[in-house]
Amino acid sequence: MLPFVADQGLIARAMAASGAGLEVPRNEDDGSFRGVDVAATVRRVMAEEEGEALAHNAKELQKVVGNRVRQEQYVDDLVEYLRRYK
């Protein structure tokens, strides 16, 4: 993952921590992405066994995060909790 906007770095780290993605390392001198690092990360995801596990983990994560009904229920539950215990 190539984070360009402020919150994308956090999201990239979270995806890497969950095993659903890899974060592209930054150049320590200026924070930029080097082509060799981007290529190595893409190679790991697309051509190595590690990529299969990442794809599986991403699909499992999508079942939870991508479930609109479940996400709406979480919000409804939070609103109800806040109303009850304000």
PDB file of N, CA, C and O in Angstrom:
ATOM      1  N   MET A   1       0.836  -1.167   0.000  1.00  0.00           N
ATOM      2  CA  MET A   1       0.000   0.000   0.000  1.00  0.00           C
ATOM      3  C   MET A   1       0.885   1.235   0.000  1.00  0.00           C
ATOM      4  O   MET A   1       1.897   1.285   0.699  1.00  0.00           O
ATOM      5  N   LEU A   2       0.503   2.212  -0.774  1.00  0.00           N
ATOM      6  CA  LEU A   2       1.250   3.454  -0.915  1.00  0.00           C
ATOM      7  C   LEU A   2       0.452   4.594  -0.289  1.00  0.00           C
ATOM      8  O   LEU A   2      -0.387   5.195  -0.961  1.00  0.00           O
ATOM      9  N   PRO A   3       0.693   4.900   0.971  1.00  0.00           N
ATOM     10  CA  PRO A   3      -0.074   5.971   1.611  1.00  0.00           C
ATOM     11  C   PRO A   3       0.403   7.354   1.182  1.00  0.00           C
ATOM     12  O   PRO A   3       1.582   7.681   1.319  1.00  0.00           O
ATOM     13  N   PHE A   4      -0.521   8.166   0.662  1.00  0.00           N
ATOM     14  CA  PHE A   4      -0.197   9.518   0.220  1.00  0.00           C
ATOM     15  C   PHE A   4      -0.854  10.595   1.072  1.00  0.00           C
ATOM     16  O   PHE A   4      -0.306  11.690   1.202  1.00  0.00           O
ATOM     17  N   VAL A   5      -2.004  10.313   1.648  1.00  0.00           N
ATOM     18  CA  VAL A   5      -2.757  11.286   2.429  1.00  0.00           C
ATOM     19  C   VAL A   5      -2.591  10.939   3.904  1.00  0.00           C
ATOM     20  O   VAL A   5      -2.251   9.803   4.236  1.00  0.00           O
ATOM     21  N   ALA A   6      -2.824  11.890   4.781  1.00  0.00           N
ATOM     22  CA  ALA A   6      -2.538  11.758   6.208  1.00  0.00           C
ATOM     23  C   ALA A   6      -3.023  10.451   6.827  1.00  0.00           C
ATOM     24  O   ALA A   6      -2.238   9.761   7.479  1.00  0.00           O
ATOM     25  N   ASP A   7      -4.275  10.094   6.644  1.00  0.00           N
ATOM     26  CA  ASP A   7      -4.791   8.901   7.311  1.00  0.00           C
ATOM     27  C   ASP A   7      -4.410   7.607   6.601  1.00  0.00           C
ATOM     28  O   ASP A   7      -4.572   6.527   7.169  1.00  0.00           O
ATOM     29  N   GLN A   8      -3.917   7.691   5.395  1.00  0.00           N
ATOM     30  CA  GLN A   8      -3.609   6.476   4.655  1.00  0.00           C
ATOM     31  C   GLN A   8      -2.438   5.710   5.258  1.00  0.00           C
ATOM     32  O   GLN A   8      -2.375   4.486   5.144  1.00  0.00           O
ATOM     33  N   GLY A   9      -1.514   6.415   5.893  1.00  0.00           N
ATOM     34  CA  GLY A   9      -0.409   5.725   6.564  1.00  0.00           C
ATOM     35  C   GLY A   9      -0.920   4.849   7.688  1.00  0.00           C
ATOM     36  O   GLY A   9      -0.463   3.719   7.859  1.00  0.00           O
ATOM     37  N   LEU A  10      -1.870   5.370   8.458  1.00  0.00           N
ATOM     38  CA  LEU A  10      -2.469   4.588   9.542  1.00  0.00           C
ATOM     39  C   LEU A  10      -3.229   3.389   8.992  1.00  0.00           C
ATOM     40  O   LEU A  10      -3.150   2.286   9.534  1.00  0.00           O
ATOM     41  N   ILE A  11      -3.963   3.615   7.916  1.00  0.00           N
ATOM     42  CA  ILE A  11      -4.726   2.526   7.303  1.00  0.00           C
ATOM     43  C   ILE A  11      -3.776   1.463   6.752  1.00  0.00           C
ATOM     44  O   ILE A  11      -4.023   0.268   6.910  1.00  0.00           O
ATOM     45  N   ALA A  12      -2.700   1.892   6.113  1.00  0.00           N
ATOM     46  CA  ALA A  12      -1.723   0.946   5.566  1.00  0.00           C
ATOM     47  C   ALA A  12      -1.116   0.104   6.678  1.00  0.00           C
ATOM     48  O   ALA A  12      -0.961  -1.107   6.519  1.00  0.00           O
ATOM     49  N   ARG A  13      -0.770   0.726   7.805  1.00  0.00           N
ATOM     50  CA  ARG A  13      -0.206  -0.023   8.927  1.00  0.00           C
ATOM     51  C   ARG A  13      -1.227  -0.995   9.507  1.00  0.00           C
ATOM     52  O   ARG A  13      -0.882  -2.119   9.871  1.00  0.00           O
ATOM     53  N   ALA A  14      -2.483  -0.563   9.592  1.00  0.00           N
ATOM     54  CA  ALA A  14      -3.537  -1.439  10.117  1.00  0.00           C
ATOM     55  C   ALA A  14      -3.756  -2.637   9.198  1.00  0.00           C
ATOM     56  O   ALA A  14      -3.921  -3.762   9.672  1.00  0.00           O
ATOM     57  N   MET A  15      -3.757  -2.403   7.896  1.00  0.00           N
ATOM     58  CA  MET A  15      -3.930  -3.505   6.947  1.00  0.00           C
ATOM     59  C   MET A  15      -2.748  -4.476   7.037  1.00  0.00           C
ATOM     60  O   MET A  15      -2.935  -5.691   6.980  1.00  0.00           O
ATOM     61  N   ALA A  16      -1.554  -3.946   7.174  1.00  0.00           N
ATOM     62  CA  ALA A  16      -0.378  -4.803   7.306  1.00  0.00           C
ATOM     63  C   ALA A  16      -0.443  -5.590   8.614  1.00  0.00           C
ATOM     64  O   ALA A  16      -0.124  -6.779   8.639  1.00  0.00           O
ATOM     65  N   ALA A  17      -0.853  -4.933   9.694  1.00  0.00           N
ATOM     66  CA  ALA A  17      -0.946  -5.596  10.993  1.00  0.00           C
ATOM     67  C   ALA A  17      -2.000  -6.701  10.987  1.00  0.00           C
ATOM     68  O   ALA A  17      -1.854  -7.706  11.681  1.00  0.00           O
ATOM     69  N   SER A  18      -3.058  -6.513  10.204  1.00  0.00           N
ATOM     70  CA  SER A  18      -4.119  -7.521  10.138  1.00  0.00           C
ATOM     71  C   SER A  18      -3.764  -8.666   9.196  1.00  0.00           C
ATOM     72  O   SER A  18      -4.488  -9.659   9.124  1.00  0.00           O
ATOM     73  N   GLY A  19      -2.666  -8.532   8.482  1.00  0.00           N
ATOM     74  CA  GLY A  19      -2.259  -9.572   7.548  1.00  0.00           C
ATOM     75  C   GLY A  19      -2.985  -9.508   6.221  1.00  0.00           C
ATOM     76  O   GLY A  19      -2.960 -10.464   5.447  1.00  0.00           O
ATOM     77  N   ALA A  20      -3.641  -8.370   5.952  1.00  0.00           N
ATOM     78  CA  ALA A  20      -4.405  -8.224   4.712  1.00  0.00           C
ATOM     79  C   ALA A  20      -3.692  -7.368   3.683  1.00  0.00           C
ATOM     80  O   ALA A  20      -4.261  -7.072   2.632  1.00  0.00           O
ATOM     81  N   GLY A  21      -2.475  -6.967   3.956  1.00  0.00           N
ATOM     82  CA  GLY A  21      -1.733  -6.138   3.016  1.00  0.00           C
ATOM     83  C   GLY A  21      -0.306  -5.950   3.476  1.00  0.00           C
ATOM     84  O   GLY A  21       0.062  -6.341   4.584  1.00  0.00           O
ATOM     85  N   LEU A  22       0.485  -5.354   2.624  1.00  0.00           N
ATOM     86  CA  LEU A  22       1.869  -5.021   2.951  1.00  0.00           C
ATOM     87  C   LEU A  22       2.066  -3.527   2.770  1.00  0.00           C
ATOM     88  O   LEU A  22       1.555  -2.935   1.819  1.00  0.00           O
ATOM     89  N   GLU A  23       2.795  -2.932   3.670  1.00  0.00           N
ATOM     90  CA  GLU A  23       3.107  -1.514   3.549  1.00  0.00           C
ATOM     91  C   GLU A  23       4.412  -1.368   2.774  1.00  0.00           C
ATOM     92  O   GLU A  23       5.395  -2.050   3.065  1.00  0.00           O
ATOM     93  N   VAL A  24       4.417  -0.486   1.800  1.00  0.00           N
ATOM     94  CA  VAL A  24       5.634  -0.215   1.038  1.00  0.00           C
ATOM     95  C   VAL A  24       6.556   0.617   1.921  1.00  0.00           C
ATOM     96  O   VAL A  24       6.149   1.669   2.414  1.00  0.00           O
ATOM     97  N   PRO A  25       7.797   0.162   2.129  1.00  0.00           N
ATOM     98  CA  PRO A  25       8.714   0.935   2.968  1.00  0.00           C
ATOM     99  C   PRO A  25       9.042   2.289   2.342  1.00  0.00           C
ATOM    100  O   PRO A  25       9.120   2.432   1.122  1.00  0.00           O
ATOM    101  N   ARG A  26       9.227   3.263   3.206  1.00  0.00           N
ATOM    102  CA  ARG A  26       9.592   4.612   2.755  1.00  0.00           C
ATOM    103  C   ARG A  26      11.101   4.796   2.823  1.00  0.00           C
ATOM    104  O   ARG A  26      11.791   4.143   3.606  1.00  0.00           O
ATOM    105  N   ASN A  27      11.595   5.696   1.987  1.00  0.00           N
ATOM    106  CA  ASN A  27      12.988   6.114   2.032  1.00  0.00           C
ATOM    107  C   ASN A  27      13.183   6.868   3.347  1.00  0.00           C
ATOM    108  O   ASN A  27      12.492   7.855   3.599  1.00  0.00           O
ATOM    109  N   GLU A  28      14.105   6.420   4.177  1.00  0.00           N
ATOM    110  CA  GLU A  28      14.301   7.029   5.490  1.00  0.00           C
ATOM    111  C   GLU A  28      14.801   8.468   5.408  1.00  0.00           C
ATOM    112  O   GLU A  28      14.596   9.247   6.339  1.00  0.00           O
ATOM    113  N   ASP A  29      15.449   8.827   4.311  1.00  0.00           N
ATOM    114  CA  ASP A  29      15.993  10.180   4.186  1.00  0.00           C
ATOM    115  C   ASP A  29      14.916  11.238   3.985  1.00  0.00           C
ATOM    116  O   ASP A  29      14.951  12.292   4.619  1.00  0.00           O
ATOM    117  N   ASP A  30      13.949  10.956   3.095  1.00  0.00           N
ATOM    118  CA  ASP A  30      12.962  11.998   2.779  1.00  0.00           C
ATOM    119  C   ASP A  30      11.511  11.516   2.807  1.00  0.00           C
ATOM    120  O   ASP A  30      10.604  12.286   2.491  1.00  0.00           O
ATOM    121  N   GLY A  31      11.277  10.261   3.179  1.00  0.00           N
ATOM    122  CA  GLY A  31       9.917   9.752   3.274  1.00  0.00           C
ATOM    123  C   GLY A  31       9.290   9.357   1.957  1.00  0.00           C
ATOM    124  O   GLY A  31       8.117   8.986   1.920  1.00  0.00           O
ATOM    125  N   SER A  32      10.044   9.428   0.878  1.00  0.00           N
ATOM    126  CA  SER A  32       9.496   9.078  -0.438  1.00  0.00           C
ATOM    127  C   SER A  32       9.502   7.559  -0.615  1.00  0.00           C
ATOM    128  O   SER A  32      10.080   6.820   0.181  1.00  0.00           O
ATOM    129  N   PHE A  33       8.847   7.127  -1.672  1.00  0.00           N
ATOM    130  CA  PHE A  33       8.843   5.715  -2.027  1.00  0.00           C
ATOM    131  C   PHE A  33       9.845   5.501  -3.150  1.00  0.00           C
ATOM    132  O   PHE A  33       9.824   6.213  -4.154  1.00  0.00           O
ATOM    133  N   ARG A  34      10.714   4.526  -2.979  1.00  0.00           N
ATOM    134  CA  ARG A  34      11.678   4.207  -4.023  1.00  0.00           C
ATOM    135  C   ARG A  34      11.092   3.125  -4.921  1.00  0.00           C
ATOM    136  O   ARG A  34      10.413   2.212  -4.452  1.00  0.00           O
ATOM    137  N   GLY A  35      11.360   3.239  -6.197  1.00  0.00           N
ATOM    138  CA  GLY A  35      10.837   2.277  -7.159  1.00  0.00           C
ATOM    139  C   GLY A  35      11.193   0.845  -6.814  1.00  0.00           C
ATOM    140  O   GLY A  35      10.375  -0.059  -6.986  1.00  0.00           O
ATOM    141  N   VAL A  36      12.401   0.632  -6.332  1.00  0.00           N
ATOM    142  CA  VAL A  36      12.847  -0.717  -5.994  1.00  0.00           C
ATOM    143  C   VAL A  36      12.011  -1.286  -4.848  1.00  0.00           C
ATOM    144  O   VAL A  36      11.723  -2.483  -4.829  1.00  0.00           O
ATOM    145  N   ASP A  37      11.620  -0.440  -3.893  1.00  0.00           N
ATOM    146  CA  ASP A  37      10.797  -0.906  -2.775  1.00  0.00           C
ATOM    147  C   ASP A  37       9.364  -1.195  -3.214  1.00  0.00           C
ATOM    148  O   ASP A  37       8.754  -2.166  -2.767  1.00  0.00           O
ATOM    149  N   VAL A  38       8.832  -0.345  -4.092  1.00  0.00           N
ATOM    150  CA  VAL A  38       7.487  -0.591  -4.633  1.00  0.00           C
ATOM    151  C   VAL A  38       7.489  -1.908  -5.408  1.00  0.00           C
ATOM    152  O   VAL A  38       6.594  -2.735  -5.231  1.00  0.00           O
ATOM    153  N   ALA A  39       8.485  -2.101  -6.259  1.00  0.00           N
ATOM    154  CA  ALA A  39       8.568  -3.323  -7.065  1.00  0.00           C
ATOM    155  C   ALA A  39       8.704  -4.558  -6.181  1.00  0.00           C
ATOM    156  O   ALA A  39       8.063  -5.577  -6.440  1.00  0.00           O
ATOM    157  N   ALA A  40       9.526  -4.480  -5.148  1.00  0.00           N
ATOM    158  CA  ALA A  40       9.719  -5.631  -4.259  1.00  0.00           C
ATOM    159  C   ALA A  40       8.435  -5.978  -3.516  1.00  0.00           C
ATOM    160  O   ALA A  40       8.120  -7.154  -3.333  1.00  0.00           O
ATOM    161  N   THR A  41       7.699  -4.967  -3.091  1.00  0.00           N
ATOM    162  CA  THR A  41       6.447  -5.212  -2.376  1.00  0.00           C
ATOM    163  C   THR A  41       5.397  -5.807  -3.306  1.00  0.00           C
ATOM    164  O   THR A  41       4.695  -6.746  -2.930  1.00  0.00           O
ATOM    165  N   VAL A  42       5.286  -5.271  -4.508  1.00  0.00           N
ATOM    166  CA  VAL A  42       4.338  -5.818  -5.488  1.00  0.00           C
ATOM    167  C   VAL A  42       4.707  -7.266  -5.812  1.00  0.00           C
ATOM    168  O   VAL A  42       3.827  -8.119  -5.929  1.00  0.00           O
ATOM    169  N   ARG A  43       5.986  -7.540  -5.953  1.00  0.00           N
ATOM    170  CA  ARG A  43       6.445  -8.902  -6.247  1.00  0.00           C
ATOM    171  C   ARG A  43       6.053  -9.857  -5.115  1.00  0.00           C
ATOM    172  O   ARG A  43       5.603 -10.975  -5.368  1.00  0.00           O
ATOM    173  N   ARG A  44       6.227  -9.411  -3.872  1.00  0.00           N
ATOM    174  CA  ARG A  44       5.857 -10.254  -2.726  1.00  0.00           C
ATOM    175  C   ARG A  44       4.374 -10.597  -2.755  1.00  0.00           C
ATOM    176  O   ARG A  44       3.988 -11.729  -2.464  1.00  0.00           O
ATOM    177  N   VAL A  45       3.543  -9.619  -3.106  1.00  0.00           N
ATOM    178  CA  VAL A  45       2.091  -9.822  -3.107  1.00  0.00           C
ATOM    179  C   VAL A  45       1.643 -10.668  -4.295  1.00  0.00           C
ATOM    180  O   VAL A  45       0.792 -11.546  -4.147  1.00  0.00           O
ATOM    181  N   MET A  46       2.206 -10.410  -5.458  1.00  0.00           N
ATOM    182  CA  MET A  46       1.707 -11.034  -6.689  1.00  0.00           C
ATOM    183  C   MET A  46       2.381 -12.357  -7.046  1.00  0.00           C
ATOM    184  O   MET A  46       1.755 -13.207  -7.680  1.00  0.00           O
ATOM    185  N   ALA A  47       3.629 -12.551  -6.658  1.00  0.00           N
ATOM    186  CA  ALA A  47       4.369 -13.700  -7.172  1.00  0.00           C
ATOM    187  C   ALA A  47       4.822 -14.689  -6.102  1.00  0.00           C
ATOM    188  O   ALA A  47       5.315 -15.767  -6.436  1.00  0.00           O
ATOM    189  N   GLU A  48       4.669 -14.354  -4.845  1.00  0.00           N
ATOM    190  CA  GLU A  48       5.136 -15.246  -3.791  1.00  0.00           C
ATOM    191  C   GLU A  48       3.949 -15.834  -3.030  1.00  0.00           C
ATOM    192  O   GLU A  48       2.831 -15.326  -3.106  1.00  0.00           O
ATOM    193  N   GLU A  49       4.214 -16.917  -2.294  1.00  0.00           N
ATOM    194  CA  GLU A  49       3.159 -17.570  -1.513  1.00  0.00           C
ATOM    195  C   GLU A  49       2.505 -16.616  -0.529  1.00  0.00           C
ATOM    196  O   GLU A  49       1.314 -16.727  -0.236  1.00  0.00           O
ATOM    197  N   GLU A  50       3.276 -15.698  -0.033  1.00  0.00           N
ATOM    198  CA  GLU A  50       2.770 -14.714   0.926  1.00  0.00           C
ATOM    199  C   GLU A  50       1.533 -13.996   0.380  1.00  0.00           C
ATOM    200  O   GLU A  50       0.625 -13.653   1.137  1.00  0.00           O
ATOM    201  N   GLY A  51       1.501 -13.775  -0.915  1.00  0.00           N
ATOM    202  CA  GLY A  51       0.378 -13.088  -1.543  1.00  0.00           C
ATOM    203  C   GLY A  51      -0.928 -13.845  -1.407  1.00  0.00           C
ATOM    204  O   GLY A  51      -1.988 -13.234  -1.270  1.00  0.00           O
ATOM    205  N   GLU A  52      -0.864 -15.178  -1.446  1.00  0.00           N
ATOM    206  CA  GLU A  52      -2.081 -15.978  -1.285  1.00  0.00           C
ATOM    207  C   GLU A  52      -2.674 -15.787   0.104  1.00  0.00           C
ATOM    208  O   GLU A  52      -3.889 -15.653   0.251  1.00  0.00           O
ATOM    209  N   ALA A  53      -1.826 -15.775   1.115  1.00  0.00           N
ATOM    210  CA  ALA A  53      -2.303 -15.563   2.486  1.00  0.00           C
ATOM    211  C   ALA A  53      -2.874 -14.158   2.643  1.00  0.00           C
ATOM    212  O   ALA A  53      -3.887 -13.966   3.315  1.00  0.00           O
ATOM    213  N   LEU A  54      -2.225 -13.184   2.027  1.00  0.00           N
ATOM    214  CA  LEU A  54      -2.727 -11.811   2.095  1.00  0.00           C
ATOM    215  C   LEU A  54      -4.100 -11.703   1.442  1.00  0.00           C
ATOM    216  O   LEU A  54      -4.990 -11.040   1.976  1.00  0.00           O
ATOM    217  N   ALA A  55      -4.278 -12.347   0.294  1.00  0.00           N
ATOM    218  CA  ALA A  55      -5.569 -12.314  -0.399  1.00  0.00           C
ATOM    219  C   ALA A  55      -6.652 -12.968   0.446  1.00  0.00           C
ATOM    220  O   ALA A  55      -7.769 -12.458   0.536  1.00  0.00           O
ATOM    221  N   HIS A  56      -6.325 -14.094   1.065  1.00  0.00           N
ATOM    222  CA  HIS A  56      -7.293 -14.776   1.931  1.00  0.00           C
ATOM    223  C   HIS A  56      -7.682 -13.884   3.110  1.00  0.00           C
ATOM    224  O   HIS A  56      -8.864 -13.738   3.423  1.00  0.00           O
ATOM    225  N   ASN A  57      -6.680 -13.291   3.758  1.00  0.00           N
ATOM    226  CA  ASN A  57      -6.952 -12.416   4.905  1.00  0.00           C
ATOM    227  C   ASN A  57      -7.765 -11.194   4.498  1.00  0.00           C
ATOM    228  O   ASN A  57      -8.634 -10.750   5.247  1.00  0.00           O
ATOM    229  N   ALA A  58      -7.490 -10.652   3.323  1.00  0.00           N
ATOM    230  CA  ALA A  58      -8.246  -9.489   2.840  1.00  0.00           C
ATOM    231  C   ALA A  58      -9.707  -9.857   2.604  1.00  0.00           C
ATOM    232  O   ALA A  58     -10.601  -9.067   2.908  1.00  0.00           O
ATOM    233  N   LYS A  59      -9.956 -11.051   2.063  1.00  0.00           N
ATOM    234  CA  LYS A  59     -11.340 -11.490   1.841  1.00  0.00           C
ATOM    235  C   LYS A  59     -12.068 -11.684   3.163  1.00  0.00           C
ATOM    236  O   LYS A  59     -13.245 -11.341   3.280  1.00  0.00           O
ATOM    237  N   GLU A  60     -11.380 -12.231   4.158  1.00  0.00           N
ATOM    238  CA  GLU A  60     -11.992 -12.415   5.476  1.00  0.00           C
ATOM    239  C   GLU A  60     -12.295 -11.069   6.123  1.00  0.00           C
ATOM    240  O   GLU A  60     -13.351 -10.892   6.730  1.00  0.00           O
ATOM    241  N   LEU A  61     -11.379 -10.129   5.996  1.00  0.00           N
ATOM    242  CA  LEU A  61     -11.591  -8.792   6.549  1.00  0.00           C
ATOM    243  C   LEU A  61     -12.751  -8.097   5.847  1.00  0.00           C
ATOM    244  O   LEU A  61     -13.522  -7.377   6.480  1.00  0.00           O
ATOM    245  N   GLN A  62     -12.874  -8.310   4.547  1.00  0.00           N
ATOM    246  CA  GLN A  62     -13.959  -7.698   3.785  1.00  0.00           C
ATOM    247  C   GLN A  62     -15.320  -8.193   4.263  1.00  0.00           C
ATOM    248  O   GLN A  62     -16.295  -7.442   4.226  1.00  0.00           O
ATOM    249  N   LYS A  63     -15.401  -9.439   4.709  1.00  0.00           N
ATOM    250  CA  LYS A  63     -16.664  -9.974   5.219  1.00  0.00           C
ATOM    251  C   LYS A  63     -17.148  -9.189   6.434  1.00  0.00           C
ATOM    252  O   LYS A  63     -18.351  -9.019   6.633  1.00  0.00           O
ATOM    253  N   VAL A  64     -16.214  -8.717   7.237  1.00  0.00           N
ATOM    254  CA  VAL A  64     -16.571  -7.961   8.439  1.00  0.00           C
ATOM    255  C   VAL A  64     -16.760  -6.486   8.114  1.00  0.00           C
ATOM    256  O   VAL A  64     -17.807  -5.912   8.412  1.00  0.00           O
ATOM    257  N   VAL A  65     -15.765  -5.880   7.512  1.00  0.00           N
ATOM    258  CA  VAL A  65     -15.778  -4.442   7.249  1.00  0.00           C
ATOM    259  C   VAL A  65     -16.733  -4.090   6.116  1.00  0.00           C
ATOM    260  O   VAL A  65     -17.353  -3.027   6.138  1.00  0.00           O
ATOM    261  N   GLY A  66     -16.856  -4.957   5.140  1.00  0.00           N
ATOM    262  CA  GLY A  66     -17.687  -4.668   3.980  1.00  0.00           C
ATOM    263  C   GLY A  66     -19.148  -5.051   4.143  1.00  0.00           C
ATOM    264  O   GLY A  66     -19.939  -4.900   3.213  1.00  0.00           O
ATOM    265  N   ASN A  67     -19.510  -5.546   5.323  1.00  0.00           N
ATOM    266  CA  ASN A  67     -20.887  -5.943   5.569  1.00  0.00           C
ATOM    267  C   ASN A  67     -21.684  -4.718   6.008  1.00  0.00           C
ATOM    268  O   ASN A  67     -21.648  -4.332   7.176  1.00  0.00           O
ATOM    269  N   ARG A  68     -22.393  -4.119   5.078  1.00  0.00           N
ATOM    270  CA  ARG A  68     -23.120  -2.868   5.339  1.00  0.00           C
ATOM    271  C   ARG A  68     -24.159  -3.038   6.443  1.00  0.00           C
ATOM    272  O   ARG A  68     -24.302  -2.165   7.300  1.00  0.00           O
ATOM    273  N   VAL A  69     -24.873  -4.137   6.428  1.00  0.00           N
ATOM    274  CA  VAL A  69     -25.907  -4.370   7.443  1.00  0.00           C
ATOM    275  C   VAL A  69     -25.278  -4.418   8.828  1.00  0.00           C
ATOM    276  O   VAL A  69     -25.787  -3.813   9.771  1.00  0.00           O
ATOM    277  N   ARG A  70     -24.168  -5.142   8.944  1.00  0.00           N
ATOM    278  CA  ARG A  70     -23.484  -5.240  10.234  1.00  0.00           C
ATOM    279  C   ARG A  70     -22.975  -3.874  10.683  1.00  0.00           C
ATOM    280  O   ARG A  70     -23.117  -3.523  11.855  1.00  0.00           O
ATOM    281  N   GLN A  71     -22.386  -3.098   9.774  1.00  0.00           N
ATOM    282  CA  GLN A  71     -21.862  -1.780  10.126  1.00  0.00           C
ATOM    283  C   GLN A  71     -22.979  -0.844  10.574  1.00  0.00           C
ATOM    284  O   GLN A  71     -22.809  -0.089  11.532  1.00  0.00           O
ATOM    285  N   GLU A  72     -24.113  -0.886   9.892  1.00  0.00           N
ATOM    286  CA  GLU A  72     -25.249  -0.051  10.297  1.00  0.00           C
ATOM    287  C   GLU A  72     -25.770  -0.469  11.667  1.00  0.00           C
ATOM    288  O   GLU A  72     -26.186   0.375  12.461  1.00  0.00           O
ATOM    289  N   GLN A  73     -25.746  -1.772  11.944  1.00  0.00           N
ATOM    290  CA  GLN A  73     -26.181  -2.246  13.265  1.00  0.00           C
ATOM    291  C   GLN A  73     -25.233  -1.742  14.350  1.00  0.00           C
ATOM    292  O   GLN A  73     -25.681  -1.383  15.439  1.00  0.00           O
ATOM    293  N   TYR A  74     -23.942  -1.712  14.074  1.00  0.00           N
ATOM    294  CA  TYR A  74     -22.982  -1.175  15.038  1.00  0.00           C
ATOM    295  C   TYR A  74     -23.305   0.283  15.367  1.00  0.00           C
ATOM    296  O   TYR A  74     -23.283   0.680  16.532  1.00  0.00           O
ATOM    297  N   VAL A  75     -23.601   1.068  14.349  1.00  0.00           N
ATOM    298  CA  VAL A  75     -23.935   2.481  14.560  1.00  0.00           C
ATOM    299  C   VAL A  75     -25.232   2.594  15.350  1.00  0.00           C
ATOM    300  O   VAL A  75     -25.318   3.385  16.290  1.00  0.00           O
ATOM    301  N   ASP A  76     -26.236   1.814  14.979  1.00  0.00           N
ATOM    302  CA  ASP A  76     -27.510   1.842  15.702  1.00  0.00           C
ATOM    303  C   ASP A  76     -27.315   1.461  17.167  1.00  0.00           C
ATOM    304  O   ASP A  76     -27.896   2.088  18.053  1.00  0.00           O
ATOM    305  N   ASP A  77     -26.507   0.444  17.423  1.00  0.00           N
ATOM    306  CA  ASP A  77     -26.235   0.022  18.800  1.00  0.00           C
ATOM    307  C   ASP A  77     -25.529   1.117  19.585  1.00  0.00           C
ATOM    308  O   ASP A  77     -25.838   1.339  20.756  1.00  0.00           O
ATOM    309  N   LEU A  78     -24.586   1.803  18.954  1.00  0.00           N
ATOM    310  CA  LEU A  78     -23.883   2.894  19.616  1.00  0.00           C
ATOM    311  C   LEU A  78     -24.834   4.030  19.950  1.00  0.00           C
ATOM    312  O   LEU A  78     -24.803   4.559  21.062  1.00  0.00           O
ATOM    313  N   VAL A  79     -25.673   4.409  19.004  1.00  0.00           N
ATOM    314  CA  VAL A  79     -26.643   5.485  19.241  1.00  0.00           C
ATOM    315  C   VAL A  79     -27.567   5.108  20.391  1.00  0.00           C
ATOM    316  O   VAL A  79     -27.833   5.930  21.268  1.00  0.00           O
ATOM    317  N   GLU A  80     -28.049   3.891  20.396  1.00  0.00           N
ATOM    318  CA  GLU A  80     -28.936   3.435  21.472  1.00  0.00           C
ATOM    319  C   GLU A  80     -28.220   3.472  22.822  1.00  0.00           C
ATOM    320  O   GLU A  80     -28.799   3.887  23.826  1.00  0.00           O
ATOM    321  N   TYR A  81     -26.972   3.041  22.842  1.00  0.00           N
ATOM    322  CA  TYR A  81     -26.186   3.069  24.071  1.00  0.00           C
ATOM    323  C   TYR A  81     -26.023   4.504  24.570  1.00  0.00           C
ATOM    324  O   TYR A  81     -26.186   4.772  25.761  1.00  0.00           O
ATOM    325  N   LEU A  82     -25.704   5.418  23.669  1.00  0.00           N
ATOM    326  CA  LEU A  82     -25.512   6.820  24.058  1.00  0.00           C
ATOM    327  C   LEU A  82     -26.810   7.434  24.569  1.00  0.00           C
ATOM    328  O   LEU A  82     -26.792   8.221  25.515  1.00  0.00           O
ATOM    329  N   ARG A  83     -27.913   7.088  23.965  1.00  0.00           N
ATOM    330  CA  ARG A  83     -29.210   7.600  24.434  1.00  0.00           C
ATOM    331  C   ARG A  83     -29.537   7.062  25.823  1.00  0.00           C
ATOM    332  O   ARG A  83     -30.027   7.792  26.684  1.00  0.00           O
ATOM    333  N   ARG A  84     -29.265   5.807  26.025  1.00  0.00           N
ATOM    334  CA  ARG A  84     -29.606   5.156  27.285  1.00  0.00           C
ATOM    335  C   ARG A  84     -28.731   5.640  28.445  1.00  0.00           C
ATOM    336  O   ARG A  84     -29.218   5.784  29.566  1.00  0.00           O
ATOM    337  N   TYR A  85     -27.459   5.889  28.185  1.00  0.00           N
ATOM    338  CA  TYR A  85     -26.509   6.205  29.262  1.00  0.00           C
ATOM    339  C   TYR A  85     -25.919   7.603  29.151  1.00  0.00           C
ATOM    340  O   TYR A  85     -24.748   7.809  29.469  1.00  0.00           O
ATOM    341  N   LYS A  86     -26.722   8.564  28.703  1.00  0.00           N
ATOM    342  CA  LYS A  86     -26.176   9.920  28.552  1.00  0.00           C
ATOM    343  C   LYS A  86     -26.003  10.641  29.856  1.00  0.00           C
ATOM    344  O   LYS A  86     -25.554  11.787  29.874  1.00  0.00           O
TER     345      LYS A  86
END
